[in-house]
């Protein structure tokens, strides 16, 4: 088992005259076979990104299936499920996803440094910290109706969304145990395990949705029940795999050391949470602002369809975010700054090319893809008008999320959090409000403002990555592994 963990897929080092030399501006000079090295790095990236994309699509597919069933119940039901999933659940999902990315940094760098025993301690600390945060976030579900009314949502949408949110609390607690186990396994390249478990959960979700909503006619309550099951089934499956002997070197059982140094762990998790949840919340705010526009039902319905399509495609750059984070963290933990640099270049190029293809597909099929969710001609026309912005959003995501993966793998979360605040909430949101209300462009103006904020953030991250001293980053990663080792705990 030890040999399998020390896979050349992870620990192969590029060095000397046989490799690719980099100067400080990340230029590369070929002294070997560049094509072969690109192919080798692509295999490493796809070994992580491929199963991750599949598992992300399976989990996200549960939301799309649920929205499709809700959409055929009526426009009010579709608006309620859109607000519940996108705003209430989405806000908390973004925070948990972000906080768990701290495990991707720590587990990846520890695995690269061959400190395998540390991974089990990290995942236990993740459970403890995320559970405490989950308790603190419960009021968002319990008081969803008054919160949405204060934010300007119509009474009928707010009340139905509030009822639905109460039923989605079990899904909220599934995040506590799902994300740490996912990051733990991703860092060891056990991505196929995640993919198969999530695929089985998706197939079961489709059947249960038909059973509860169509057969038993349980309405939105049936939708909520199936969503809860769709998250708890893979959560239980992953944690059983982690704790039942399938990871003997990285899981050695529960340990009291998991309660040591929780405050530094929380600070890194909080920085990670702020960094990624600011990105996730950005599009939730887009939906929330849209709910305050005239004729909000049509606006929310058309936007939620676009966000669903965007969410489907976003699973691809999210896969590359995970792959980039793991590859960068592993190479830096092994002290190989040049290997981390090359991984970033290959991953970013591949993701951008895929994003360009999907951008063009959306523009070509702008009149058709809304038919998946609705038969209303009014909503279909509204979706068609938003398709150009959807295409640009897809393209930007393919670049920006890979750069976020670089930040996660390098441990830059707190630094990037400030960048996100400035770009998203100082530039993007105010510009969207100005275009949407003052210039009366509606949802189109709100979305344009949001795209501008994302574009500025992407440019800033490109500059940071380009100017990074990767050899120094490798030294910092190795120091972090030593600092978090239990032998050094006081």
C-alpha positions as CSV (number, residue, x, y, z in Angstrom):
1,X,0.0,0.0,0.0
2,X,2.9,2.4,0.8
3,X,4.2,2.0,-2.7
4,X,0.8,2.7,-4.3
5,X,0.5,5.9,-2.3
6,X,4.0,7.0,-3.5
7,X,2.7,6.9,-7.1
8,X,4.9,8.5,-9.7
9,X,1.6,10.2,-10.9
10,X,1.9,12.3,-7.8
11,X,5.5,12.5,-6.9
12,X,7.3,12.6,-10.3
13,X,9.6,15.5,-10.2
14,X,10.8,17.5,-13.2
15,X,14.4,18.7,-12.7
16,X,17.8,19.3,-14.3
17,X,18.6,19.4,-17.9
18,X,15.9,16.8,-18.7
19,X,13.1,19.2,-17.7
20,X,11.7,22.5,-18.5
21,X,13.4,25.6,-17.1
22,X,11.5,28.6,-15.8
23,X,12.6,32.1,-15.2
24,X,10.9,34.4,-12.7
25,X,8.4,35.6,-15.2
26,X,7.2,31.9,-15.7
27,X,8.5,31.8,-19.3
28,X,9.5,28.3,-20.3
29,X,12.4,27.1,-22.5
30,X,12.2,23.7,-23.9
31,X,15.3,21.5,-23.2
32,X,13.4,18.3,-23.5
33,X,10.3,16.9,-25.1
34,X,7.7,19.6,-24.3
35,X,4.8,17.7,-25.9
36,X,5.6,14.6,-23.8
37,X,5.7,16.6,-20.6
38,X,2.4,18.3,-21.5
39,X,0.8,14.9,-22.1
40,X,2.2,13.5,-18.8
41,X,0.9,16.5,-16.8
42,X,-2.5,16.3,-18.6
43,X,-2.8,12.7,-17.5
44,X,-2.2,13.7,-13.9
45,X,-4.7,16.6,-14.1
46,X,-7.4,14.5,-15.8
47,X,-6.9,11.7,-13.3
48,X,-8.3,14.1,-10.7
49,X,-10.5,16.4,-12.8
50,X,-12.3,13.7,-14.7
51,X,-13.9,11.8,-11.8
52,X,-14.4,15.1,-9.9
53,X,-16.3,16.6,-12.8
54,X,-18.4,13.4,-13.0
55,X,-19.2,13.4,-9.3
56,X,-19.9,17.2,-9.2
57,X,-22.3,16.7,-12.2
58,X,-24.1,13.9,-10.4
59,X,-24.6,15.9,-7.2
60,X,-25.5,19.1,-9.1
61,X,-27.9,17.0,-11.3
62,X,-29.9,16.4,-8.2
63,X,-30.7,20.1,-8.0
64,X,-31.5,20.3,-11.7
65,X,-33.9,17.2,-11.5
66,X,-35.6,18.8,-8.5
67,X,-36.0,22.1,-10.2
68,X,-37.4,20.4,-13.3
69,X,-40.0,18.6,-11.2
70,X,-40.8,21.8,-9.3
71,X,-41.1,23.7,-12.6
72,X,-43.9,21.4,-13.8
73,X,-45.8,22.0,-10.5
74,X,-46.1,25.7,-11.3
75,X,-44.3,29.0,-11.7
76,X,-44.6,29.8,-7.9
77,X,-43.1,26.4,-7.0
78,X,-40.2,26.9,-9.5
79,X,-39.5,30.3,-8.0
80,X,-39.6,28.9,-4.5
81,X,-37.2,26.0,-5.2
82,X,-34.9,28.5,-7.1
83,X,-34.7,30.8,-4.1
84,X,-34.3,28.0,-1.6
85,X,-31.5,26.2,-3.5
86,X,-29.8,29.3,-4.9
87,X,-30.0,31.7,-1.9
88,X,-30.7,29.9,1.4
89,X,-29.0,26.6,0.8
90,X,-26.6,28.1,-1.7
91,X,-25.2,30.7,0.8
92,X,-24.4,27.9,3.3
93,X,-23.2,25.5,0.6
94,X,-20.7,28.2,-0.5
95,X,-19.3,28.7,3.0
96,X,-18.9,24.9,3.7
97,X,-17.3,24.4,0.3
98,X,-14.9,27.1,1.0
99,X,-14.1,26.1,4.5
100,X,-13.4,22.5,3.4
101,X,-10.9,23.8,0.8
102,X,-8.6,24.4,3.7
103,X,-8.4,20.5,3.9
104,X,-7.4,20.5,0.2
105,X,-4.4,22.7,1.0
106,X,-3.4,20.8,4.1
107,X,-4.1,17.3,3.0
108,X,-2.5,17.9,-0.4
109,X,0.7,19.4,1.0
110,X,1.0,16.8,3.7
111,X,0.5,14.0,1.1
112,X,3.2,15.6,-1.1
113,X,5.5,15.6,1.8
114,X,4.6,12.0,2.6
115,X,3.2,12.8,6.0
116,X,0.3,10.5,5.4
117,X,-0.8,10.2,9.1
118,X,-1.7,13.9,9.1
119,X,-4.6,13.5,6.7
120,X,-6.7,11.6,9.2
121,X,-6.2,14.3,11.8
122,X,-7.1,17.0,9.3
123,X,-10.4,15.4,8.3
124,X,-11.4,15.0,12.0
125,X,-10.7,18.7,12.6
126,X,-12.8,19.4,9.6
127,X,-15.8,17.6,11.1
128,X,-15.4,19.4,14.4
129,X,-15.1,22.9,12.9
130,X,-17.8,22.5,10.2
131,X,-20.3,21.0,12.7
132,X,-19.9,24.0,15.0
133,X,-20.4,26.4,12.0
134,X,-23.5,24.4,10.9
135,X,-25.2,25.0,14.3
136,X,-24.5,28.8,14.0
137,X,-26.0,28.9,10.5
138,X,-29.3,27.2,11.4
139,X,-31.2,30.5,11.8
140,X,-31.0,31.1,8.1
141,X,-33.2,28.1,7.5
142,X,-35.5,28.6,10.5
143,X,-36.2,32.3,9.7
144,X,-36.0,32.2,5.9
145,X,-39.4,33.7,5.4
146,X,-38.9,36.9,7.4
147,X,-35.3,37.3,6.0
148,X,-36.6,37.0,2.4
149,X,-39.4,39.5,3.1
150,X,-36.9,42.0,4.6
151,X,-34.8,41.6,1.5
152,X,-37.8,42.5,-0.7
153,X,-39.1,39.2,-1.9
154,X,-42.8,38.9,-2.5
155,X,-44.9,37.4,0.3
156,X,-46.0,34.3,-1.6
157,X,-42.5,33.4,-2.8
158,X,-41.0,34.1,0.7
159,X,-43.5,32.0,2.6
160,X,-43.3,29.0,0.3
161,X,-39.5,29.2,0.3
162,X,-39.4,29.5,4.1
163,X,-41.5,26.3,4.4
164,X,-39.2,24.5,2.0
165,X,-36.1,25.7,3.8
166,X,-37.1,24.0,7.0
167,X,-37.4,20.7,5.2
168,X,-33.9,21.2,3.8
169,X,-32.1,21.3,7.2
170,X,-30.9,17.7,7.0
171,X,-29.1,18.5,3.7
172,X,-27.4,21.4,5.6
173,X,-25.8,18.9,8.0
174,X,-24.8,16.5,5.3
175,X,-22.3,19.1,4.1
176,X,-20.5,18.9,7.5
177,X,-19.4,15.3,6.8
178,X,-19.4,15.2,3.0
179,X,-16.8,17.9,2.1
180,X,-14.1,16.8,4.6
181,X,-14.3,13.2,3.3
182,X,-14.3,14.3,-0.3
183,X,-11.1,16.5,0.2
184,X,-9.4,13.7,2.2
185,X,-9.9,11.2,-0.7
186,X,-9.2,13.7,-3.5
187,X,-5.8,14.4,-2.0
188,X,-4.9,10.7,-2.4
189,X,-6.3,10.5,-5.9
190,X,-9.1,8.2,-4.8
191,X,-11.5,10.2,-7.1
192,X,-13.1,7.2,-8.7
193,X,-14.6,6.2,-5.3
194,X,-16.3,9.6,-5.0
195,X,-17.5,9.4,-8.6
196,X,-19.1,5.9,-8.3
197,X,-20.8,6.7,-5.0
198,X,-22.2,10.0,-6.4
199,X,-23.4,8.4,-9.6
200,X,-25.3,5.8,-7.7
201,X,-26.9,8.5,-5.6
202,X,-28.0,10.5,-8.7
203,X,-29.7,7.4,-10.3
204,X,-31.5,6.8,-7.0
205,X,-32.5,10.5,-6.8
206,X,-34.2,10.4,-10.2
207,X,-36.2,7.4,-9.2
208,X,-37.1,8.9,-5.8
209,X,-38.1,12.2,-7.3
210,X,-40.6,10.4,-9.6
211,X,-41.8,8.3,-6.7
212,X,-42.4,11.2,-4.2
213,X,-43.4,14.0,-6.5
214,X,-45.2,12.3,-9.4
215,X,-46.5,9.0,-7.9
216,X,-47.2,10.1,-4.3
217,X,-48.0,13.7,-5.3
218,X,-46.1,15.2,-2.3
219,X,-45.3,18.4,-4.1
220,X,-42.4,20.5,-2.9
221,X,-42.2,18.6,0.4
222,X,-41.4,15.5,-1.7
223,X,-38.7,17.5,-3.6
224,X,-37.1,18.4,-0.3
225,X,-37.1,14.9,1.0
226,X,-35.4,13.6,-2.1
227,X,-32.8,16.4,-2.0
228,X,-31.9,15.4,1.6
229,X,-31.5,11.8,0.6
230,X,-29.4,12.8,-2.4
231,X,-26.8,14.3,-0.1
232,X,-26.9,11.9,2.8
233,X,-26.5,8.7,0.7
234,X,-23.0,9.8,-0.8
235,X,-22.0,11.3,2.6
236,X,-22.5,8.0,4.4
237,X,-20.9,6.1,1.6
238,X,-17.7,8.3,1.5
239,X,-17.3,8.3,5.3
240,X,-17.7,4.5,5.5
241,X,-15.0,4.2,2.9
242,X,-12.7,6.5,4.9
243,X,-13.2,4.8,8.2
244,X,-13.6,1.1,7.4
245,X,-10.0,0.2,6.5
246,X,-9.7,1.3,2.8
247,X,-7.2,4.1,3.7
248,X,-4.9,2.3,6.2
249,X,-2.0,4.8,5.9
250,X,-4.0,8.0,6.1
251,X,-6.8,6.9,8.5
252,X,-5.6,5.5,11.8
253,X,-8.8,6.0,13.8
254,X,-10.2,8.8,15.9
255,X,-7.6,10.7,17.8
256,X,-7.6,13.3,20.7
257,X,-5.0,15.2,18.6
258,X,-7.9,16.3,16.4
259,X,-8.9,18.7,19.2
260,X,-5.5,20.3,19.3
261,X,-4.7,23.5,17.4
262,X,-8.3,23.9,16.4
263,X,-8.0,27.7,16.4
264,X,-5.3,27.9,13.7
265,X,-7.2,25.3,11.8
266,X,-10.4,27.4,12.1
267,X,-8.6,30.5,10.9
268,X,-7.4,28.8,7.8
269,X,-10.8,27.3,7.2
270,X,-12.5,30.7,7.7
271,X,-10.1,32.3,5.2
272,X,-10.9,29.5,2.8
273,X,-14.6,29.9,3.4
274,X,-14.5,33.6,2.9
275,X,-12.5,33.3,-0.3
276,X,-14.7,30.7,-2.0
277,X,-18.1,31.6,-0.5
278,X,-17.7,35.2,-1.8
279,X,-17.5,33.7,-5.3
280,X,-20.5,31.4,-4.6
281,X,-22.5,34.1,-3.0
282,X,-21.9,36.5,-5.8
283,X,-24.3,34.6,-8.1
284,X,-26.8,34.1,-5.2
285,X,-26.9,37.8,-4.9
286,X,-27.7,38.1,-8.6
287,X,-30.8,35.9,-8.1
288,X,-31.7,37.8,-4.9
289,X,-31.5,41.2,-6.6
290,X,-33.5,39.9,-9.5
291,X,-36.3,39.0,-7.1
292,X,-36.8,42.7,-6.4
293,X,-37.4,43.6,-10.1
294,X,-40.9,44.2,-11.5
295,X,-42.5,40.9,-12.7
296,X,-40.1,39.0,-10.5
297,X,-41.5,35.6,-11.2
298,X,-40.6,35.7,-14.9
299,X,-37.2,37.3,-14.0
300,X,-36.3,34.7,-11.4
301,X,-37.6,31.8,-13.5
302,X,-35.5,32.8,-16.6
303,X,-32.4,33.6,-14.5
304,X,-32.7,30.4,-12.5
305,X,-32.7,28.4,-15.8
306,X,-29.6,30.2,-16.9
307,X,-28.0,29.6,-13.6
308,X,-28.8,25.9,-13.8
309,X,-27.1,25.7,-17.2
310,X,-24.2,27.7,-15.9
311,X,-24.1,25.4,-12.9
312,X,-24.0,22.3,-15.1
313,X,-21.1,23.6,-17.1
314,X,-19.4,25.0,-14.0
315,X,-18.8,21.4,-12.8
316,X,-16.1,21.2,-15.5
317,X,-14.0,24.2,-14.2
318,X,-14.8,23.0,-10.6
319,X,-13.1,19.7,-11.6
320,X,-10.1,21.7,-12.8
321,X,-10.2,23.8,-9.6
322,X,-9.9,20.6,-7.6
323,X,-7.2,19.1,-9.9
324,X,-5.2,22.3,-9.9
325,X,-5.5,22.6,-6.1
326,X,-4.3,19.0,-5.5
327,X,-1.5,19.2,-8.1
328,X,-0.2,22.5,-6.8
329,X,-0.5,21.5,-3.2
330,X,1.2,18.1,-3.8
331,X,4.1,19.6,-5.8
332,X,4.7,22.4,-3.3
333,X,4.5,19.9,-0.4
334,X,7.2,17.9,-2.2
335,X,9.3,21.0,-2.6
336,X,8.9,21.2,-6.4
337,X,7.9,24.7,-7.3
338,X,8.6,24.2,-11.1
339,X,6.2,21.2,-11.2
340,X,3.5,23.4,-9.6
341,X,4.1,26.1,-12.2
342,X,3.8,23.6,-15.1
343,X,0.6,22.1,-13.6
344,X,-1.0,25.6,-13.5
345,X,-0.2,26.3,-17.1
346,X,-1.5,23.0,-18.4
347,X,-4.7,23.1,-16.3
348,X,-5.6,26.7,-17.1
349,X,-5.1,26.2,-20.8
350,X,-7.2,23.0,-20.9
351,X,-10.0,24.5,-18.9
352,X,-10.1,27.7,-21.0
353,X,-10.3,25.7,-24.3
354,X,-13.2,23.7,-22.9
355,X,-15.0,26.9,-21.7
356,X,-14.7,28.4,-25.2
357,X,-16.4,25.4,-26.7
358,X,-19.3,25.5,-24.3
359,X,-19.6,29.3,-24.8
360,X,-20.2,28.8,-28.5
361,X,-22.7,26.0,-27.9
362,X,-24.8,28.2,-25.6
363,X,-24.9,30.9,-28.2
364,X,-25.9,28.5,-31.0
365,X,-28.6,26.7,-28.9
366,X,-29.9,29.8,-27.1
367,X,-33.5,29.2,-28.3
368,X,-33.6,25.5,-27.3
369,X,-32.1,24.8,-23.9
370,X,-34.9,26.5,-21.8
371,X,-37.3,23.8,-23.1
372,X,-35.7,21.4,-20.6
373,X,-37.2,23.3,-17.7
374,X,-40.4,25.0,-19.0
375,X,-42.9,25.2,-21.9
376,X,-43.7,28.9,-21.2
377,X,-42.9,31.0,-24.3
378,X,-42.5,34.1,-22.1
379,X,-39.7,32.5,-20.1
380,X,-38.1,30.9,-23.1
381,X,-37.8,34.3,-24.8
382,X,-36.4,35.8,-21.6
383,X,-33.8,33.0,-21.4
384,X,-32.8,33.6,-25.0
385,X,-32.1,37.3,-24.3
386,X,-29.8,36.3,-21.4
387,X,-27.9,33.7,-23.4
388,X,-25.0,36.0,-24.5
389,X,-24.3,36.9,-20.9
390,X,-24.5,33.2,-20.0
391,X,-21.9,32.4,-22.7
392,X,-19.4,35.0,-21.4
393,X,-20.0,33.8,-17.8
394,X,-19.2,30.3,-18.8
395,X,-15.9,31.4,-20.5
396,X,-14.8,33.5,-17.5
397,X,-15.6,30.7,-15.0
398,X,-13.3,28.3,-17.0
399,X,-10.4,30.7,-16.3
400,X,-11.2,32.1,-12.9
401,X,-12.0,28.8,-11.1
402,X,-8.6,27.3,-12.1
403,X,-6.9,30.4,-10.6
404,X,-8.9,29.8,-7.4
405,X,-7.5,26.3,-7.4
406,X,-4.0,27.7,-7.5
407,X,-4.9,29.8,-4.5
408,X,-6.2,26.8,-2.6
409,X,-3.2,24.6,-3.4
410,X,-0.8,27.4,-2.4
411,X,-2.6,28.5,0.8
412,X,-3.4,32.0,-0.4
413,X,-7.0,32.0,0.8
414,X,-6.9,35.0,3.1
415,X,-5.1,37.1,0.5
416,X,-7.5,36.2,-2.3
417,X,-10.5,36.9,0.0
418,X,-9.6,40.6,0.0
419,X,-9.3,40.6,-3.8
420,X,-12.8,39.0,-4.0
421,X,-14.3,41.5,-1.7
422,X,-13.0,44.4,-3.8
423,X,-13.8,42.9,-7.2
424,X,-17.2,41.4,-6.5
425,X,-18.7,43.7,-3.9
426,X,-17.0,47.0,-4.5
427,X,-17.1,46.8,-8.3
428,X,-19.5,44.1,-9.5
429,X,-22.6,44.4,-7.2
430,X,-22.8,48.3,-7.2
431,X,-22.3,48.3,-11.0
432,X,-25.1,45.7,-11.4
433,X,-27.4,47.7,-9.2
434,X,-26.7,50.9,-11.1
435,X,-27.3,49.2,-14.5
436,X,-30.3,47.2,-13.3
437,X,-32.3,50.0,-11.5
438,X,-30.9,53.4,-12.3
439,X,-30.5,52.7,-16.1
440,X,-33.5,50.4,-16.0
441,X,-31.8,47.4,-17.7
442,X,-33.4,44.9,-15.4
443,X,-31.8,41.5,-14.9
444,X,-29.6,42.1,-18.0
445,X,-28.0,45.1,-16.3
446,X,-27.5,43.3,-13.0
447,X,-25.7,40.4,-14.7
448,X,-23.5,42.7,-16.8
449,X,-22.3,44.3,-13.6
450,X,-21.6,40.9,-12.1
451,X,-19.6,39.9,-15.1
452,X,-17.5,43.0,-14.9
453,X,-16.6,42.2,-11.3
454,X,-15.6,38.6,-12.2
455,X,-13.5,39.9,-15.2
456,X,-11.5,42.3,-12.9
457,X,-10.9,39.5,-10.3
458,X,-9.7,37.2,-13.1
459,X,-7.2,39.7,-14.4
460,X,-5.9,40.4,-10.9
461,X,-5.4,36.7,-10.2
462,X,-3.6,36.2,-13.5
463,X,-1.1,38.9,-12.6
464,X,-0.6,37.4,-9.1
465,X,0.0,33.9,-10.5
466,X,2.3,35.2,-13.2
467,X,4.5,37.1,-10.7
468,X,4.6,34.3,-8.1
469,X,8.0,33.0,-6.9
470,X,7.1,29.3,-6.9
471,X,10.4,28.1,-5.3
472,X,9.6,30.3,-2.3
473,X,6.0,29.0,-2.3
474,X,7.4,25.5,-2.1
475,X,9.5,26.4,1.0
476,X,6.5,27.9,2.7
477,X,4.4,24.8,2.0
478,X,7.1,22.5,3.5
479,X,7.2,24.8,6.6
480,X,3.4,24.6,6.9
481,X,3.6,20.8,6.9
482,X,6.2,20.8,9.7
483,X,4.2,23.4,11.7
484,X,1.0,21.3,11.6
485,X,2.7,18.0,12.5
486,X,1.4,16.6,15.8
487,X,5.0,16.1,17.0
488,X,5.3,19.9,17.1
489,X,2.1,20.5,19.0
490,X,2.6,22.2,22.4
